[in-house]
Amino acid sequence: MEFFYVAYTEDKRLVKGKLSATSEEAALNLLSYGGYQTVSLKEVVPFFNLQKLAARFSRVKPKEIIMFSRQLALLLESGTDIVTSLELLQSQVTNRTLKVVLGEVASDIRGGSSLSAALGKHPRAFPDLYSRTLAAGEQAGNLEVVLRQMADYLERGSTTEKKIKNALTYPIIVAIVAFVVIAVLVIFVLPAFTGLYSTLGADLPATTKLLIGTSEWLIDYGVFLLLGVVALAIIGFLYIRTPTGKYQLNKLMLTIPVIGRINLLSELARCCRTISLLFKVGLPLPEVMSQAIHGTNNKVIAEALTQVQQELIRGEGLSKPMAKRNIFLPLMVQMVGVGEETGHLDTTLATVAQTYEIEADDRTSSAVGLIQPAITIIIGVVVAFIAISLVSAMYSIYGQVNF
């Protein structure tokens, strides 16, 4: 960091200049050691900073936060202080955003800030849940343990998301290729046969007439159809950006056949993991519920958790409010009740989360296993219909010519 300073020398001369330092406090110390009495000190902010611009548009991947958490825990356990640990990690990371963030975090800690407070200033890199959990670890004096727990928590969530993306990649690619192939057949191949049939003037079968009519309609009005689809997509996108639209979409994602159950299991597993982790580090249940609400991506579940939190504050416990709402599955409600009675809520909810994650993985694999043959059958039917229509037309023309 560079600073512009105005100061008096020992012989009372006013001087101006620039100096480089890791923080404002370090700059003041440097001036003081040099015999200067500082009048003003301002950080030099360049009009165009390529490094910060690149950092703004690049994201920090979960695996980088996971690696950072485990390495920081290891350094702290070895007796290295936080600032030195952050500087070592900053020199190793390759992500520009994370490198800039770690530099600013180290600077804030030198200025007297805690690690959790310094990380909390960078929610794009470190979620609110991360900084709050570390704050609890700082208070309890087990920051290294909490860092490892957060790494495990983030790794489980990242692994689940990666499995779902990998499972859906192949069906999506097959569907796109099938759409392109069918579009080429209908728009480019069929018109060539249509010209041939028109020249011969033969009476075509009904399937061929239907196919040619569909092809001609798509050629004539396909642009309008595409514009209509794009317009509907834009309207739908704008609608789901509204609170009502987003709520309705989230509700649909929990009730749609096959996929709805998978989404519900995934969201409840994430919720159980969050509550288990925060309860284990010692946060009070009302605050734990607040973090669980912020941690879910589904507005329907967030609303249900908010209602549970309100009843929890009124003294009704956790399992009874959950039992009133069908969004929370019976296993989760029962295990929460057991955890409340035994005082091991973190353990019971971790078990529930693992159970739901396994079920979600199995259902995802089964759904993908059904999607692949379904797409293959649909492609086969469409291609077979086109082929039969063309071949039957050729046989029809051949019969009429012989007659």
C-alpha positions as a Markdown table, in Angstrom:
| # | Residue | x | y | z |
|---|---|---|---|---|
| 1 | Met | 0.0 | 0.0 | 0.0 |
| 2 | Glu | 1.2 | 3.5 | -0.8 |
| 3 | Phe | 0.5 | 6.6 | 1.3 |
| 4 | Phe | 0.7 | 10.3 | 0.6 |
| 5 | Tyr | 2.0 | 12.2 | 3.7 |
| 6 | Val | 2.4 | 15.8 | 4.9 |
| 7 | Ala | 4.7 | 16.2 | 7.9 |
| 8 | Tyr | 7.1 | 18.5 | 9.7 |
| 9 | Thr | 10.8 | 17.7 | 10.0 |
| 10 | Glu | 12.8 | 18.2 | 13.2 |
| 11 | Asp | 13.8 | 21.7 | 12.1 |
| 12 | Lys | 10.1 | 22.6 | 11.5 |
| 13 | Arg | 10.2 | 22.4 | 7.7 |
| 14 | Leu | 7.0 | 21.2 | 6.0 |
| 15 | Val | 7.6 | 18.2 | 3.6 |
| 16 | Lys | 5.4 | 16.1 | 1.4 |
| 17 | Gly | 5.9 | 12.7 | -0.2 |
| 18 | Lys | 4.9 | 9.1 | -0.7 |
| 19 | Leu | 5.9 | 6.0 | 1.1 |
| 20 | Ser | 5.0 | 2.3 | 1.0 |
| 21 | Ala | 3.8 | 0.4 | 4.0 |
| 22 | Thr | 1.6 | -2.6 | 4.8 |
| 23 | Ser | -0.9 | -0.5 | 6.8 |
| 24 | Glu | -1.7 | 3.1 | 8.0 |
| 25 | Glu | -0.3 | 2.3 | 11.4 |
| 26 | Ala | 2.9 | 1.0 | 9.9 |
| 27 | Ala | 3.2 | 4.2 | 7.8 |
| 28 | Leu | 2.9 | 6.4 | 10.9 |
| 29 | Asn | 5.5 | 4.3 | 12.7 |
| 30 | Leu | 7.9 | 4.7 | 9.7 |
| 31 | Leu | 7.4 | 8.5 | 9.7 |
| 32 | Ser | 7.9 | 8.7 | 13.4 |
| 33 | Tyr | 11.1 | 6.6 | 13.3 |
| 34 | Gly | 12.4 | 9.0 | 10.6 |
| 35 | Gly | 11.9 | 12.0 | 12.8 |
| 36 | Tyr | 8.8 | 13.3 | 11.1 |
| 37 | Gln | 5.8 | 14.8 | 12.8 |
| 38 | Thr | 2.8 | 13.7 | 10.7 |
| 39 | Val | 0.2 | 16.3 | 9.7 |
| 40 | Ser | -1.9 | 14.2 | 7.4 |
| 41 | Leu | -1.7 | 10.7 | 5.9 |
| 42 | Lys | -3.9 | 9.4 | 3.1 |
| 43 | Glu | -3.8 | 6.2 | 1.2 |
| 44 | Val | -3.0 | 6.6 | -2.5 |
| 45 | Val | -5.9 | 5.2 | -4.5 |
| 46 | Pro | -5.0 | 4.8 | -8.2 |
| 47 | Phe | -7.6 | 5.7 | -10.8 |
| 48 | Phe | -7.1 | 2.3 | -12.4 |
| 49 | Asn | -5.9 | -0.6 | -10.4 |
| 50 | Leu | -5.6 | -3.7 | -12.6 |
| 51 | Gln | -5.1 | -6.1 | -9.7 |
| 52 | Lys | -8.2 | -4.9 | -7.8 |
| 53 | Leu | -10.2 | -4.8 | -11.0 |
| 54 | Ala | -9.3 | -8.4 | -11.8 |
| 55 | Ala | -10.1 | -9.4 | -8.3 |
| 56 | Arg | -13.5 | -7.9 | -8.4 |
| 57 | Phe | -14.6 | -10.0 | -11.4 |
| 58 | Ser | -13.0 | -13.3 | -10.3 |
| 59 | Arg | -14.6 | -15.5 | -7.8 |
| 60 | Val | -13.1 | -17.5 | -5.0 |
| 61 | Lys | -13.9 | -21.2 | -5.4 |
| 62 | Pro | -15.0 | -23.3 | -2.4 |
| 63 | Lys | -12.0 | -25.6 | -2.7 |
| 64 | Glu | -9.7 | -22.6 | -2.3 |
| 65 | Ile | -11.5 | -21.6 | 1.0 |
| 66 | Ile | -11.3 | -25.3 | 2.1 |
| 67 | Met | -7.6 | -25.4 | 1.5 |
| 68 | Phe | -7.0 | -22.0 | 3.1 |
| 69 | Ser | -8.9 | -23.1 | 6.3 |
| 70 | Arg | -6.9 | -26.3 | 6.7 |
| 71 | Gln | -3.6 | -24.6 | 6.1 |
| 72 | Leu | -4.4 | -21.8 | 8.5 |
| 73 | Ala | -5.4 | -24.3 | 11.2 |
| 74 | Leu | -2.1 | -26.1 | 10.7 |
| 75 | Leu | 0.0 | -23.0 | 10.9 |
| 76 | Leu | -1.8 | -21.8 | 14.0 |
| 77 | Glu | -1.3 | -25.2 | 15.7 |
| 78 | Ser | 2.4 | -25.0 | 14.9 |
| 79 | Gly | 2.6 | -21.7 | 16.9 |
| 80 | Thr | 2.7 | -19.2 | 14.0 |
| 81 | Asp | 0.9 | -16.0 | 14.7 |
| 82 | Ile | -2.2 | -15.1 | 12.6 |
| 83 | Val | -0.6 | -12.2 | 10.7 |
| 84 | Thr | 2.5 | -14.2 | 9.7 |
| 85 | Ser | 0.2 | -17.2 | 8.7 |
| 86 | Leu | -1.9 | -15.0 | 6.5 |
| 87 | Glu | 1.1 | -13.5 | 4.8 |
| 88 | Leu | 2.5 | -17.0 | 4.1 |
| 89 | Leu | -0.8 | -18.2 | 2.7 |
| 90 | Gln | -1.2 | -15.0 | 0.7 |
| 91 | Ser | 2.2 | -15.7 | -1.0 |
| 92 | Gln | 1.0 | -19.2 | -2.0 |
| 93 | Val | -2.5 | -18.6 | -3.3 |
| 94 | Thr | -3.0 | -18.2 | -7.1 |
| 95 | Asn | -6.5 | -16.7 | -7.0 |
| 96 | Arg | -6.2 | -12.9 | -7.4 |
| 97 | Thr | -9.4 | -12.1 | -5.3 |
| 98 | Leu | -8.2 | -14.3 | -2.4 |
| 99 | Lys | -4.7 | -12.8 | -2.6 |
| 100 | Val | -6.1 | -9.3 | -2.3 |
| 101 | Val | -8.6 | -10.3 | 0.4 |
| 102 | Leu | -5.9 | -12.0 | 2.6 |
| 103 | Gly | -3.7 | -8.9 | 2.3 |
| 104 | Glu | -6.5 | -6.6 | 3.5 |
| 105 | Val | -7.4 | -9.1 | 6.3 |
| 106 | Ala | -3.8 | -9.1 | 7.5 |
| 107 | Ser | -3.8 | -5.3 | 7.5 |
| 108 | Asp | -7.0 | -5.2 | 9.5 |
| 109 | Ile | -5.6 | -7.6 | 12.1 |
| 110 | Arg | -2.5 | -5.4 | 12.5 |
| 111 | Gly | -4.8 | -2.6 | 13.2 |
| 112 | Gly | -6.4 | -4.5 | 16.1 |
| 113 | Ser | -9.3 | -6.3 | 14.4 |
| 114 | Ser | -10.1 | -10.0 | 15.1 |
| 115 | Leu | -9.8 | -12.6 | 12.4 |
| 116 | Ser | -13.6 | -13.1 | 12.2 |
| 117 | Ala | -14.3 | -9.4 | 12.0 |
| 118 | Ala | -11.7 | -8.9 | 9.3 |
| 119 | Leu | -13.0 | -11.9 | 7.2 |
| 120 | Gly | -16.6 | -10.6 | 7.7 |
| 121 | Lys | -15.7 | -7.5 | 5.6 |
| 122 | His | -15.4 | -9.8 | 2.5 |
| 123 | Pro | -18.7 | -11.7 | 2.2 |
| 124 | Arg | -18.0 | -12.5 | -1.5 |
| 125 | Ala | -15.0 | -14.7 | -0.5 |
| 126 | Phe | -16.0 | -15.7 | 3.1 |
| 127 | Pro | -19.8 | -16.2 | 3.8 |
| 128 | Asp | -21.4 | -14.7 | 6.9 |
| 129 | Leu | -21.7 | -18.2 | 8.3 |
| 130 | Tyr | -17.9 | -18.7 | 8.0 |
| 131 | Ser | -17.0 | -15.5 | 9.9 |
| 132 | Arg | -19.6 | -16.0 | 12.6 |
| 133 | Thr | -18.5 | -19.6 | 13.2 |
| 134 | Leu | -14.9 | -18.4 | 13.5 |
| 135 | Ala | -16.0 | -15.7 | 16.0 |
| 136 | Ala | -17.4 | -18.4 | 18.2 |
| 137 | Gly | -14.2 | -20.4 | 17.9 |
| 138 | Glu | -12.2 | -17.3 | 18.9 |
| 139 | Gln | -14.3 | -16.8 | 22.0 |
| 140 | Ala | -14.0 | -20.5 | 23.0 |
| 141 | Gly | -10.3 | -20.5 | 22.3 |
| 142 | Asn | -10.4 | -23.4 | 19.7 |
| 143 | Leu | -10.0 | -21.5 | 16.5 |
| 144 | Glu | -7.9 | -24.3 | 14.9 |
| 145 | Val | -10.7 | -26.9 | 15.6 |
| 146 | Val | -13.4 | -24.6 | 14.2 |
| 147 | Leu | -11.3 | -23.9 | 11.0 |
| 148 | Arg | -11.1 | -27.7 | 10.3 |
| 149 | Gln | -14.8 | -28.1 | 11.0 |
| 150 | Met | -15.6 | -25.3 | 8.6 |
| 151 | Ala | -13.4 | -26.9 | 6.0 |
| 152 | Asp | -15.2 | -30.2 | 6.4 |
| 153 | Tyr | -18.6 | -28.5 | 6.2 |
| 154 | Leu | -17.7 | -26.6 | 3.0 |
| 155 | Glu | -16.2 | -29.7 | 1.5 |
| 156 | Arg | -19.4 | -31.8 | 2.0 |
| 157 | Gly | -21.5 | -29.1 | 0.4 |
| 158 | Ser | -19.1 | -28.7 | -2.5 |
| 159 | Thr | -18.9 | -32.5 | -3.1 |
| 160 | Thr | -22.7 | -32.7 | -3.2 |
| 161 | Glu | -23.1 | -29.9 | -5.7 |
| 162 | Lys | -20.3 | -31.4 | -7.8 |
| 163 | Lys | -22.0 | -34.8 | -7.9 |
| 164 | Ile | -25.3 | -33.3 | -9.0 |
| 165 | Lys | -23.6 | -31.2 | -11.8 |
| 166 | Asn | -21.6 | -34.2 | -13.0 |
| 167 | Ala | -24.7 | -36.4 | -13.1 |
| 168 | Leu | -26.7 | -33.9 | -15.1 |
| 169 | Thr | -23.9 | -33.0 | -17.6 |
| 170 | Tyr | -24.3 | -36.0 | -19.9 |
| 171 | Pro | -28.1 | -35.8 | -20.3 |
| 172 | Ile | -28.0 | -32.1 | -21.0 |
| 173 | Ile | -25.3 | -32.6 | -23.7 |
| 174 | Val | -27.3 | -35.4 | -25.3 |
| 175 | Ala | -30.4 | -33.3 | -25.3 |
| 176 | Ile | -28.7 | -30.3 | -26.9 |
| 177 | Val | -27.1 | -32.6 | -29.6 |
| 178 | Ala | -30.5 | -34.2 | -30.3 |
| 179 | Phe | -32.2 | -30.9 | -30.7 |
| 180 | Val | -29.5 | -29.7 | -33.1 |
| 181 | Val | -29.7 | -32.9 | -35.2 |
| 182 | Ile | -33.5 | -32.8 | -35.4 |
| 183 | Ala | -33.4 | -29.1 | -36.3 |
| 184 | Val | -30.9 | -29.7 | -39.1 |
| 185 | Leu | -33.1 | -32.5 | -40.5 |
| 186 | Val | -36.3 | -30.5 | -40.4 |
| 187 | Ile | -34.9 | -27.1 | -41.6 |
| 188 | Phe | -32.3 | -28.2 | -44.2 |
| 189 | Val | -32.8 | -31.9 | -45.2 |
| 190 | Leu | -36.6 | -32.0 | -45.6 |
| 191 | Pro | -36.9 | -28.9 | -47.9 |
| 192 | Ala | -34.6 | -30.7 | -50.4 |
| 193 | Phe | -37.0 | -33.7 | -50.5 |
| 194 | Thr | -40.0 | -31.4 | -50.6 |
| 195 | Gly | -38.7 | -29.9 | -53.8 |
| 196 | Leu | -38.3 | -33.4 | -55.3 |
| 197 | Tyr | -41.8 | -34.5 | -54.3 |
| 198 | Ser | -43.3 | -31.3 | -55.7 |
| 199 | Thr | -41.5 | -31.8 | -59.1 |
| 200 | Leu | -42.8 | -35.4 | -59.4 |
| 201 | Gly | -46.3 | -34.3 | -58.4 |
| 202 | Ala | -47.0 | -37.5 | -56.5 |
| 203 | Asp | -49.6 | -38.1 | -53.9 |
| 204 | Leu | -47.8 | -38.4 | -50.6 |
| 205 | Pro | -48.7 | -40.4 | -47.4 |
| 206 | Ala | -50.3 | -38.5 | -44.5 |
| 207 | Thr | -47.1 | -38.8 | -42.3 |
| 208 | Thr | -45.0 | -37.3 | -45.0 |
| 209 | Lys | -47.5 | -34.4 | -45.5 |
| 210 | Leu | -47.5 | -33.8 | -41.8 |
| 211 | Leu | -43.7 | -33.8 | -41.7 |
| 212 | Ile | -43.4 | -31.4 | -44.7 |
| 213 | Gly | -46.1 | -29.1 | -43.3 |
| 214 | Thr | -44.3 | -28.9 | -40.0 |
| 215 | Ser | -41.0 | -28.2 | -41.8 |
| 216 | Glu | -42.5 | -25.4 | -43.9 |
| 217 | Trp | -44.2 | -23.9 | -40.9 |
| 218 | Leu | -40.9 | -23.8 | -38.9 |
| 219 | Ile | -39.1 | -22.2 | -41.9 |
| 220 | Asp | -41.8 | -19.6 | -42.3 |
| 221 | Tyr | -42.6 | -18.9 | -38.7 |
| 222 | Gly | -39.6 | -20.3 | -36.8 |
| 223 | Val | -38.1 | -16.9 | -36.2 |
| 224 | Phe | -41.3 | -15.7 | -34.6 |
| 225 | Leu | -41.4 | -18.9 | -32.5 |
| 226 | Leu | -37.9 | -18.3 | -31.4 |
| 227 | Leu | -38.6 | -14.6 | -30.5 |
| 228 | Gly | -41.7 | -15.8 | -28.6 |
| 229 | Val | -39.7 | -18.3 | -26.6 |
| 230 | Val | -37.0 | -15.7 | -25.9 |
| 231 | Ala | -39.7 | -13.2 | -24.8 |
| 232 | Leu | -41.3 | -15.8 | -22.5 |
| 233 | Ala | -37.8 | -16.6 | -21.0 |
| 234 | Ile | -37.1 | -12.9 | -20.3 |
| 235 | Ile | -40.6 | -12.4 | -18.7 |
| 236 | Gly | -40.1 | -15.6 | -16.6 |
| 237 | Phe | -36.6 | -14.4 | -15.6 |
| 238 | Leu | -37.8 | -11.0 | -14.5 |
| 239 | Tyr | -40.7 | -12.6 | -12.6 |
| 240 | Ile | -38.5 | -15.0 | -10.6 |
| 241 | Arg | -36.4 | -12.0 | -9.7 |
| 242 | Thr | -39.3 | -10.6 | -7.7 |
| 243 | Pro | -39.9 | -11.9 | -4.1 |
| 244 | Thr | -43.2 | -13.5 | -5.1 |
| 245 | Gly | -41.7 | -15.1 | -8.3 |
| 246 | Lys | -38.7 | -16.4 | -6.4 |
| 247 | Tyr | -40.9 | -17.9 | -3.7 |
| 248 | Gln | -43.2 | -19.6 | -6.2 |
| 249 | Leu | -40.1 | -21.0 | -8.1 |
| 250 | Asn | -38.6 | -22.3 | -4.9 |
| 251 | Lys | -42.0 | -23.9 | -3.9 |
| 252 | Leu | -42.2 | -25.6 | -7.4 |
| 253 | Met | -38.6 | -26.9 | -7.0 |
| 254 | Leu | -39.7 | -28.7 | -3.8 |
| 255 | Thr | -42.9 | -30.2 | -5.2 |
| 256 | Ile | -42.0 | -31.1 | -8.8 |
| 257 | Pro | -42.0 | -34.9 | -9.3 |
| 258 | Val | -38.7 | -36.7 | -8.8 |
| 259 | Ile | -36.5 | -33.6 | -8.7 |
| 260 | Gly | -38.6 | -32.0 | -5.9 |
| 261 | Arg | -37.7 | -34.8 | -3.4 |
| 262 | Ile | -34.0 | -34.5 | -4.3 |
| 263 | Asn | -34.0 | -30.7 | -3.8 |
| 264 | Leu | -35.8 | -31.0 | -0.4 |
| 265 | Leu | -33.4 | -33.6 | 0.8 |
| 266 | Ser | -30.4 | -31.5 | -0.2 |
| 267 | Glu | -31.8 | -28.4 | 1.4 |
| 268 | Leu | -32.6 | -30.2 | 4.7 |
| 269 | Ala | -29.2 | -31.8 | 4.7 |
| 270 | Arg | -27.5 | -28.4 | 4.4 |
| 271 | Cys | -29.8 | -27.1 | 7.1 |
| 272 | Cys | -28.9 | -30.0 | 9.5 |
| 273 | Arg | -25.2 | -29.5 | 8.8 |
| 274 | Thr | -25.3 | -25.8 | 9.6 |
| 275 | Ile | -27.2 | -26.3 | 12.8 |
| 276 | Ser | -25.0 | -29.2 | 13.9 |
| 277 | Leu | -21.8 | -27.2 | 13.2 |
| 278 | Leu | -22.9 | -24.0 | 14.9 |
| 279 | Phe | -24.4 | -25.8 | 17.9 |
| 280 | Lys | -21.1 | -27.7 | 18.3 |
| 281 | Val | -19.0 | -24.5 | 18.4 |
| 282 | Gly | -21.3 | -23.1 | 21.2 |
| 283 | Leu | -23.6 | -20.6 | 19.5 |
| 284 | Pro | -27.0 | -20.2 | 21.2 |
| 285 | Leu | -29.9 | -21.8 | 19.3 |
| 286 | Pro | -31.7 | -18.6 | 18.2 |
| 287 | Glu | -28.5 | -17.4 | 16.6 |
| 288 | Val | -27.9 | -20.8 | 15.1 |
| 289 | Met | -31.3 | -20.7 | 13.5 |
| 290 | Ser | -30.6 | -17.2 | 12.1 |
| 291 | Gln | -27.5 | -18.6 | 10.3 |
| 292 | Ala | -29.5 | -21.6 | 9.1 |
| 293 | Ile | -32.1 | -19.2 | 7.6 |
| 294 | His | -29.4 | -17.3 | 5.8 |
| 295 | Gly | -27.6 | -20.5 | 4.7 |
| 296 | Thr | -30.6 | -22.0 | 2.8 |
| 297 | Asn | -31.1 | -21.2 | -0.9 |
| 298 | Asn | -34.9 | -21.9 | -0.8 |
| 299 | Lys | -37.3 | -19.2 | 0.4 |
| 300 | Val | -39.9 | -21.7 | 1.4 |
| 301 | Ile | -37.6 | -23.5 | 3.8 |
| 302 | Ala | -36.2 | -20.1 | 5.0 |
| 303 | Glu | -39.8 | -19.0 | 5.8 |
| 304 | Ala | -40.4 | -22.3 | 7.8 |
| 305 | Leu | -37.1 | -21.9 | 9.7 |
| 306 | Thr | -38.1 | -18.3 | 10.6 |
| 307 | Gln | -41.3 | -19.5 | 12.0 |
| 308 | Val | -39.6 | -22.2 | 14.0 |
| 309 | Gln | -37.1 | -19.6 | 15.3 |
| 310 | Gln | -39.9 | -17.4 | 16.5 |
| 311 | Glu | -41.6 | -20.2 | 18.4 |
| 312 | Leu | -38.2 | -21.3 | 19.7 |
| 313 | Ile | -37.7 | -17.9 | 21.2 |
| 314 | Arg | -41.1 | -18.1 | 22.8 |
| 315 | Gly | -39.9 | -21.3 | 24.6 |
| 316 | Glu | -41.5 | -24.0 | 22.5 |
| 317 | Gly | -38.2 | -25.8 | 21.8 |
| 318 | Leu | -37.0 | -26.9 | 18.4 |
| 319 | Ser | -38.7 | -30.2 | 17.6 |
| 320 | Lys | -42.3 | -29.2 | 18.4 |
| 321 | Pro | -42.3 | -26.2 | 16.0 |
| 322 | Met | -40.7 | -28.3 | 13.3 |
| 323 | Ala | -43.4 | -31.0 | 13.8 |
| 324 | Lys | -46.1 | -28.5 | 12.9 |
| 325 | Arg | -44.7 | -28.0 | 9.4 |
| 326 | Asn | -44.7 | -30.7 | 6.7 |
| 327 | Ile | -41.6 | -29.3 | 5.1 |
| 328 | Phe | -39.5 | -30.9 | 7.8 |
| 329 | Leu | -39.4 | -34.7 | 7.2 |
| 330 | Pro | -40.3 | -37.0 | 10.1 |
| 331 | Leu | -36.7 | -38.3 | 10.6 |
| 332 | Met | -35.4 | -34.8 | 11.1 |
| 333 | Val | -38.1 | -33.9 | 13.6 |
| 334 | Gln | -37.6 | -37.1 | 15.6 |
| 335 | Met | -33.9 | -36.8 | 15.7 |
| 336 | Val | -34.1 | -33.1 | 16.7 |
| 337 | Gly | -36.3 | -34.2 | 19.6 |
| 338 | Val | -33.8 | -36.9 | 20.6 |
| 339 | Gly | -31.0 | -34.4 | 20.4 |
| 340 | Glu | -32.8 | -31.9 | 22.6 |
| 341 | Glu | -33.4 | -34.6 | 25.3 |
| 342 | Thr | -29.9 | -36.0 | 25.3 |
| 343 | Gly | -28.1 | -32.7 | 24.7 |
| 344 | His | -26.3 | -34.1 | 21.6 |
| 345 | Leu | -28.2 | -32.1 | 19.0 |
| 346 | Asp | -25.0 | -31.7 | 16.9 |
| 347 | Thr | -24.4 | -35.4 | 16.7 |
| 348 | Thr | -28.0 | -36.3 | 15.9 |
| 349 | Leu | -28.4 | -33.7 | 13.2 |
| 350 | Ala | -25.0 | -34.7 | 11.6 |
| 351 | Thr | -26.4 | -38.2 | 11.3 |
| 352 | Val | -29.6 | -36.9 | 9.7 |
| 353 | Ala | -27.6 | -34.8 | 7.3 |
| 354 | Gln | -25.5 | -37.8 | 6.3 |
| 355 | Thr | -28.7 | -39.9 | 5.8 |
| 356 | Tyr | -30.4 | -37.3 | 3.6 |
| 357 | Glu | -27.2 | -36.8 | 1.5 |
| 358 | Ile | -27.0 | -40.5 | 0.8 |
| 359 | Glu | -30.7 | -40.7 | -0.1 |
| 360 | Ala | -30.3 | -37.6 | -2.3 |
| 361 | Asp | -27.3 | -39.1 | -4.1 |
| 362 | Asp | -29.2 | -42.4 | -4.7 |
| 363 | Arg | -32.3 | -40.6 | -6.0 |
| 364 | Thr | -30.1 | -38.4 | -8.2 |
| 365 | Ser | -28.4 | -41.4 | -9.7 |
| 366 | Ser | -31.7 | -43.1 | -10.3 |
| 367 | Ala | -33.2 | -40.0 | -11.9 |
| 368 | Val | -30.2 | -39.6 | -14.2 |
| 369 | Gly | -30.5 | -43.3 | -15.0 |
| 370 | Leu | -34.1 | -42.7 | -16.2 |
| 371 | Ile | -33.3 | -39.5 | -18.1 |
| 372 | Gln | -30.7 | -41.0 | -20.3 |
| 373 | Pro | -32.8 | -43.9 | -21.8 |
| 374 | Ala | -35.8 | -41.5 | -22.0 |
| 375 | Ile | -33.9 | -39.0 | -24.1 |
| 376 | Thr | -32.6 | -41.9 | -26.3 |
| 377 | Ile | -36.1 | -43.2 | -26.8 |
| 378 | Ile | -37.4 | -39.7 | -27.7 |
| 379 | Ile | -34.6 | -39.2 | -30.2 |
| 380 | Gly | -35.1 | -42.6 | -31.7 |
| 381 | Val | -38.9 | -42.0 | -32.1 |
| 382 | Val | -38.4 | -38.6 | -33.8 |
| 383 | Val | -35.6 | -39.8 | -36.1 |
| 384 | Ala | -37.6 | -43.0 | -36.9 |
| 385 | Phe | -40.7 | -40.9 | -37.7 |
| 386 | Ile | -38.7 | -38.7 | -40.1 |
| 387 | Ala | -37.0 | -41.7 | -41.7 |
| 388 | Ile | -40.3 | -43.7 | -42.2 |
| 389 | Ser | -42.0 | -40.6 | -43.6 |
| 390 | Leu | -39.2 | -40.1 | -46.2 |
| 391 | Val | -39.0 | -43.8 | -47.1 |
| 392 | Ser | -42.8 | -44.3 | -47.4 |
| 393 | Ala | -42.9 | -41.2 | -49.6 |
| 394 | Met | -40.3 | -42.7 | -51.9 |
| 395 | Tyr | -42.1 | -46.0 | -52.1 |
| 396 | Ser | -45.4 | -44.2 | -52.8 |
| 397 | Ile | -43.8 | -42.3 | -55.7 |
| 398 | Tyr | -42.2 | -45.4 | -57.0 |
| 399 | Gly | -45.6 | -47.2 | -57.0 |
| 400 | Gln | -47.4 | -44.4 | -58.7 |
| 401 | Val | -44.7 | -44.1 | -61.4 |
| 402 | Asn | -44.9 | -47.9 | -62.1 |
| 403 | Phe | -48.7 | -47.7 | -62.2 |
